[in-house]
Amino acid sequence: MSISLSQFITENGLEPKLLSATQTEGFVTAMAAAPHLIDPSEWLAFMWGGEEEAPFGSHEQLEQYANIIVEMWNEQRGALLSNEWQWPEACALSESEIVNDATREYCEGMLQGWTLCRDDWETLMPEDSQENALLGGVLLSISLLFDPESALAVMEEQGAAELAQFEEVFNGMPVMLCGLTMRAMQMVEAQ
């Protein structure tokens, strides 16, 4: 029986030492969507703030954590490339706060992950390319969902503030993110 990431973090008292399970899942999703595969050994330390020393009590604990992350990456990559990725169950819209905390955390993790593979994206889909609009749309959507209050304030200044737009962005994210990942894979394979 495999243990969930949140269960692993809680059972080992690692809450203050690691990204939350939701942030981690967002980060791993960004890495799974990346155009070029990046070995998890190159980015795993970001889960504990990039510190040289991992916060685990034993090598076995680190290995168990790494296995959970790699399994999550495999699941996310498969879902993205088969056009089946969906928001985690905990992520949702909120009438009072536009999006719930889980959605914010997930988007925060995704944005952190994107920064690691940003150069790959910018090289593959440069600013003047047609694909850059797709990349920009995905990044803008993630940013809007991470900080909807600021986005709403800017939209109000421009006379276009409607909460329905956030629902469209949230509901459109699976199609956009899968499309971006699949297009990037096609472009990498064609190189």
N, C-alpha and C positions, 0 to 999 in steps of 0.2 A: 504494500500500500504506500503510495507516495504522499508526502506531506505537503500542504499548501505553503506558499511563501509566507503569508501572514501568520500561519500557525508556527512555522519555523522561527520567525522573528520573535513572536510572543513567547514561545516555549524556552527560547534561549536568552531571553531578556535583552534583545538587541535593538529594541525600539529607538533608544536615543543615539545609537551608533550607526544605523543604516538608513537609507531612504525608506520611506514607508512602502508597504507592498504595492499600493496604487501608483506612487511615483515610480517605483522600480518597473512596474509593468509598462508604464508610459515610456520610460527610458528604453526598455528592451524592445518595445514596438518601433521606436525610432531607429534603433540599430537593425532591426529585422527589415525595415523598409529601405535601408541604405543601399545605394547602387552597387557598392563594392562590399563584399563580406569583410568584416573586421573581426579578427579573432577576439573572443571574449576576454582573453588574458590581457588584451590591450585596454579594455574599458571596464572590467569588473571592479577595479579599485574606486571608480567614481561612485559606486553604490555606498561606499563608506567615506565619501568626501575626498577621495584621492590620496588619503594618507598612505604612507609606505607600509605601515604595519596594519594588517587586517585585524578587525575587532573580535575575532573568533577565539574561543578557548582552546581549540585543538585543530590539528590538520584535518581530522575527520569532519569536524563541524564546517570548516571552509569548503571541503570537498562536497559535502551535502548541499551547502548553499550554492556552490558553482553548478552542481547538477540541476538544481531547481531552476536556476537562471538559464542554463543551456536548453533545458526542456521547454521553458517558456519561450525562448527565442525560436526554437524549432516550430512550436505551435503557431506563433505569431507570423513567422515567415511563410509557413504553409497556408495560413488563412489569407494573408495579403496576396500571395501569388495565385490563389484559387478564387479570388474575389469573394471571399467568405468572411473577411474580418468584420467584427462588430465591436461596438463599445462594450467594455466589461459591464456586467450586470449592475454593479454599484453606481456607475456613471449615469447621470440623468439631468434633465432640466429641473429648475426649481422656480415655482411661482414667486417666491419671496426674494430669491437671490440670483435669479436667471439660470445659473447652473449650480449643482450641489458641490460639496467639498471634494468628493471623489473625482468629479470631472475636472475640477481645478488642479488637483494633485496629479491626475493622469496627464493633463496637458502640460503641467510644469515639467514632469519627467520627460515627456516627448520633446519639449523645447531644449532641455538639457542634453538629451541624446542627439538632437539635430546639430548642436554646436560641434559635436565630435566629428561628424561626417559632412560638415558644411562645405569644406573644400571639394570633396568628391561630388557633391550636388552641383556646386557652382562650375566645376570643370565640365561635368556632363551636360548640364543645362544652363549655359551662360545667359547672361542678362538679355542679350538680343535674340535668343532662340524662342521658337514657338513653345517648346516644352517649359520654358521658364514661367509662363503664365500659370501652368498647372502647379508647378512647385510653389510659386508665390501664393496661389490660392489656398493651398494646403497649409502653408506656414501662417498666412493671415488668419485662417479659420482657427487654427490651434491657438494663436495669440488672442483672438477674440474670446474664445471659450476659457482661456486661462484668466483673463482679466476683463470680464464683460462690463463691469461698471465704468472703467475708463473708456472702453470702446463705445458704450452707450452715450457717455458724455460728449465724445467727439462727434458721434452721429447726430446727437441733438443739436450741436452747433451748426451742423450742415442741414438741419431740418429733416433728417431721415431716421429718427429714432423709433424703431418698432421692435418690440420684443419678438414678434413673429420671425424676424430675420435671424435671431439666434436659434430658433427652432429649425429653420431651414439649414443653417450652417451645421448644427449638431446632427441632424438627420442625413445631411449630404456627406458628412465626413467619411463614412465607410466606403462609398463609391469613389470619392476623390483620392483617399489614401491608397486604396487597392489599385486604382488606375495609375497613380503616380509610381507605385512600386513596380507594377507590371511593365509600364513604359520604360522605366529605368533599366529593368532587366533586359528588355529587348534591345535598348541602345547599347548596353555593355556587351551583350552577346554579338552585336553587329560590328563592334570595334575590332 
